[in-house]
Amino acid sequence: MRIAHHNRTPVSGANFVDPKTLARIDTLELVARHVVDGFINGLHHSPYLGLSLDFAEHRQYMPGDDIRRIDWRLYARTDRYFVKEFEADTNANVLVILDVSKSMDYGYKGISKLDYGRYLAASLLYFSNQQRDRVGLATFDDDLVDFVPPSAKHLDIILHTLDRVKPAKKKGRLAEPLVKVMDGFRRRGIVAVISDFYEDPDAVLDALKPIRYRGNDLIVFHVLDPSEIDFPFDEAANFQDLETGERLPVVPETQRARYKELIADHVGRISKMCADNQIDYSMFDTATPLDYALFSYLSDRERLSRTR
């Protein structure tokens, strides 16, 4: 059974692009622009406007403002038009933390998880920068690799950093890198962690909770290759652990059901732990068009914001 988190009908107006097509674009800035333009078309048909949806304040209505943002209850009391402003309008700090460990280099008949993660990070930060947010980036394996602190002027540096990202030769580990990142991220904001999360779910949660409990709006993007979910292999072969190098002979037909049970349990545990701790969670496979994935995520986020 395939684990599917984004089976909605595609949104009218959004321009969905195969990630393998994005891989043929020369620079990350063009990738991000292409993706963001695609799902911004869809945003025009929706009531939410950005990553952060917490209400901030009112301001007087001005010609050209979206009438869907008028607070009609306030109009009934004052006989004047006011629109709601949200945190996305107030220059938030947005930090993306990208896993560049060895396991992220895997890609079966498609782009690698690392490339998908780079495109996702670039698109999120480009989109946030367009909204005048301060954007930052951190990359990690078992330690902090790169850190670009959030700033309104750092997008070019971030895209250059993402352009030169190479898969590490080390195993990924969340705890120590995240402590170091948060030491340099003192103002509360939006923190997005992009990883394949090949750690014990309890260790994942222990690493993530301090970020959430410091008042940050925490987003988890769980990126997997479709073959890691479906295990479509037919022939007996030696399978190699990308992080340890260990080889193990496997007959897929005899192991498929058990493997899929284990991966479903792993994903399910991380998803539930995130939900229990008010951490937004989305699982994408690398065949999911990025603009569709982002649009679906923003739709989930708008829904969740109403229930918190």
C-alpha positions in Angstrom: 0.0 0.0 0.0 1.5 3.3 -1.0 1.7 6.0 1.6 0.0 9.0 0.1 -0.5 12.4 1.8 -1.3 14.6 -1.2 -4.1 13.0 -3.3 -6.1 16.1 -3.9 -7.5 17.1 -7.2 -5.0 19.5 -8.9 -5.8 23.2 -8.3 -7.1 25.1 -11.2 -4.6 27.8 -12.3 -1.5 26.1 -10.8 1.3 25.1 -13.1 2.5 21.6 -12.0 6.0 20.7 -13.1 7.7 17.3 -13.0 10.8 17.6 -10.7 12.9 15.9 -13.5 12.0 18.8 -15.7 13.2 21.3 -13.0 16.5 19.4 -12.9 17.2 20.6 -16.5 17.0 24.3 -15.5 20.4 25.9 -15.1 20.1 27.8 -11.9 18.3 27.4 -8.6 16.9 31.0 -8.9 15.1 30.1 -12.1 13.9 26.8 -10.6 12.5 28.7 -7.6 10.9 31.4 -9.7 9.3 28.8 -12.0 7.9 26.8 -9.0 6.7 29.9 -7.1 5.0 31.4 -10.1 3.1 28.2 -10.6 1.6 27.9 -7.2 1.1 31.7 -6.7 -1.4 31.4 -9.6 -3.2 29.0 -7.4 -2.9 31.2 -4.3 -4.9 33.8 -6.2 -7.9 31.5 -5.9 -7.5 30.8 -2.2 -8.1 32.6 1.1 -4.6 32.2 2.4 -1.6 34.3 1.4 1.6 32.9 2.8 3.4 30.5 5.1 2.4 32.2 8.3 -1.3 32.5 8.9 -1.5 33.9 12.4 -3.6 37.0 12.6 -1.5 40.1 13.4 -3.6 43.3 13.2 -6.2 45.4 11.3 -5.5 48.3 9.0 -7.9 50.5 7.1 -9.0 49.2 3.7 -7.3 50.7 0.7 -8.5 50.5 -3.0 -7.0 47.4 -4.5 -6.9 45.4 -1.3 -8.4 41.9 -1.5 -12.0 42.2 -0.3 -11.8 38.7 1.1 -9.6 40.1 3.9 -12.2 42.7 5.0 -13.3 42.0 8.6 -17.1 42.2 8.2 -17.7 41.9 11.9 -15.6 44.9 12.6 -17.4 46.7 9.8 -20.8 45.9 11.4 -19.6 47.6 14.6 -17.8 50.6 13.2 -19.3 51.1 9.7 -15.8 51.4 8.4 -13.8 48.9 6.3 -10.7 47.3 7.8 -8.7 44.4 6.4 -6.9 41.7 8.4 -3.2 41.5 8.2 -1.4 38.3 9.0 2.1 37.4 10.2 3.1 36.8 6.6 2.6 40.5 6.0 4.9 41.5 8.9 8.4 40.5 7.8 8.9 37.1 9.6 12.2 35.3 10.1 12.1 32.2 7.9 14.9 29.6 8.3 15.2 26.4 6.2 17.3 23.6 7.6 18.4 21.1 4.9 19.8 17.6 5.5 22.8 17.0 3.2 23.8 13.6 4.7 24.8 10.7 2.6 21.4 9.0 2.5 19.9 12.2 0.9 22.0 11.4 -2.3 19.6 8.5 -3.2 17.5 8.7 -6.3 16.0 5.7 -8.1 14.9 6.6 -11.7 14.5 10.2 -10.7 16.1 13.1 -9.0 17.9 12.6 -5.7 16.3 13.5 -2.4 19.0 16.1 -1.9 18.2 17.8 -5.2 14.5 17.7 -4.4 15.3 19.2 -1.0 17.4 21.9 -2.6 14.6 22.8 -5.0 12.1 22.8 -2.1 14.4 25.0 0.1 15.0 27.4 -2.8 11.3 27.7 -3.6 10.3 28.3 0.1 12.9 30.9 0.6 12.3 32.7 -2.7 8.5 32.8 -1.9 9.2 34.1 1.6 11.6 36.7 0.2 9.0 37.9 -2.2 6.8 38.5 0.8 9.6 40.7 2.3 10.4 38.1 5.0 14.0 37.7 6.3 15.3 34.4 5.0 18.1 32.1 6.2 19.5 28.7 5.5 21.3 25.9 7.4 22.7 22.6 6.1 23.8 19.7 8.2 24.9 16.0 8.2 26.0 14.9 11.7 27.1 18.5 12.3 26.3 21.9 11.1 27.8 22.4 7.6 26.6 25.9 6.4 24.7 28.6 8.2 23.3 31.8 6.5 21.4 33.8 9.2 18.0 35.3 8.3 18.2 38.6 6.5 16.2 40.5 3.9 19.4 40.7 1.8 20.6 37.1 2.0 18.6 35.4 -0.8 21.4 35.5 -3.3 23.9 34.1 -0.8 21.4 31.3 0.1 20.8 30.4 -3.6 24.6 30.3 -4.1 25.0 28.1 -1.0 22.3 25.7 -2.3 23.9 25.7 -5.8 27.1 24.3 -4.4 25.6 21.8 -1.9 27.2 18.4 -2.3 26.0 15.2 -0.5 28.1 14.6 2.6 29.9 11.3 3.3 28.5 11.2 6.8 25.5 9.8 8.4 22.8 12.3 9.2 22.0 13.2 12.8 19.6 15.9 13.9 20.3 16.7 17.6 23.7 18.4 17.6 23.3 20.4 14.4 19.9 21.8 15.4 21.3 22.9 18.8 24.0 24.9 16.9 21.6 26.3 14.4 19.2 27.6 17.1 22.1 29.2 19.0 22.3 31.5 15.9 18.5 31.9 15.5 17.5 34.0 18.5 14.4 35.7 17.2 11.3 33.6 16.9 10.1 32.8 13.4 9.3 30.0 11.0 11.7 27.1 10.9 11.4 24.4 8.2 13.4 21.2 8.4 13.9 19.1 5.2 15.2 15.6 5.7 14.6 11.9 5.0 14.6 11.4 8.8 16.5 8.2 8.9 16.7 8.2 12.6 14.7 6.6 15.4 11.4 8.7 15.6 12.0 9.3 19.3 15.4 10.9 18.5 13.8 13.0 15.7 11.3 14.3 18.2 13.8 15.0 20.9 15.8 17.1 18.4 12.8 19.0 17.1 11.0 19.8 20.3 13.4 22.5 21.6 12.8 24.5 18.4 9.0 24.3 18.8 9.1 25.1 22.6 11.1 28.2 22.0 8.1 29.6 20.3 9.0 29.0 16.6 6.5 27.8 14.1 8.0 24.5 13.1 7.5 22.7 9.8 8.8 19.3 8.9 9.2 18.2 5.3 9.8 14.5 5.1 11.3 13.7 1.7 11.5 10.2 0.4 12.1 8.5 -3.0 9.1 6.7 -4.3 11.1 3.4 -4.3 11.7 3.8 -0.6 7.9 3.8 -0.1 6.8 1.2 -2.7 9.9 -1.0 -2.8 9.3 -1.9 -6.5 12.4 -4.1 -6.9 12.0 -7.6 -8.3 15.4 -9.2 -8.6 17.5 -10.6 -5.7 20.5 -8.3 -5.1 22.8 -6.9 -2.5 21.3 -3.7 -1.1 23.8 -1.2 0.3 23.1 1.1 3.3 24.2 4.5 1.9 25.3 5.8 5.2 27.1 2.8 6.7 28.2 1.1 3.5 26.9 -2.2 4.8 25.7 -4.6 2.1 22.8 -7.1 2.7 21.5 -9.8 0.3 17.8 -9.3 -0.2 15.1 -11.2 -2.1 12.5 -8.4 -2.6 9.5 -10.7 -3.1 10.0 -12.2 0.3 10.8 -8.9 2.1 8.4 -6.4 0.4 5.5 -6.7 2.7 7.6 -6.5 5.9 9.6 -3.6 4.4 6.5 -1.6 3.6 5.1 -2.3 7.0 8.2 -0.9 8.6 8.4 2.2 6.5 4.7 2.9 7.0 5.2 2.5 10.8 8.3 4.9 10.7 6.5 7.6 8.7 3.3 7.2 10.8 5.2 7.5 14.1 7.0 10.7 13.0 3.7 12.1 11.7 1.8 11.4 14.9 4.6 12.7 17.1 4.6 15.9 15.2 0.9 16.3 15.4 1.0 15.7 19.2 3.5 18.5 19.6 1.9 21.0 17.2 4.6 20.6 14.6 3.3 20.8 11.0 4.3 17.6 9.0 4.2 16.9 5.3 5.6 13.9 3.5 6.6 14.3 -0.1 8.1 11.8 -2.5 10.5 13.1 -5.1 8.1 12.4 -7.9 5.6 14.9 -6.5 5.6 18.2 -8.5 7.0 20.8 -6.2 4.5 23.5 -7.0 1.6 21.0 -6.3 3.4 19.8 -3.1 3.8 23.3 -1.9 0.2 24.3 -2.7 -1.1 21.2 -1.0 1.1 22.0 2.0 -0.2 25.6 2.2 -3.7 24.3 2.0 -3.0 21.9 4.9 -1.5 24.7 6.9 -4.5 27.0 6.4 -6.7 24.2 7.6 -4.6 23.4 10.7 -4.4 27.1 11.6 -8.1 27.1 12.1 -8.0 24.3 14.6 -5.2 25.5 16.8 
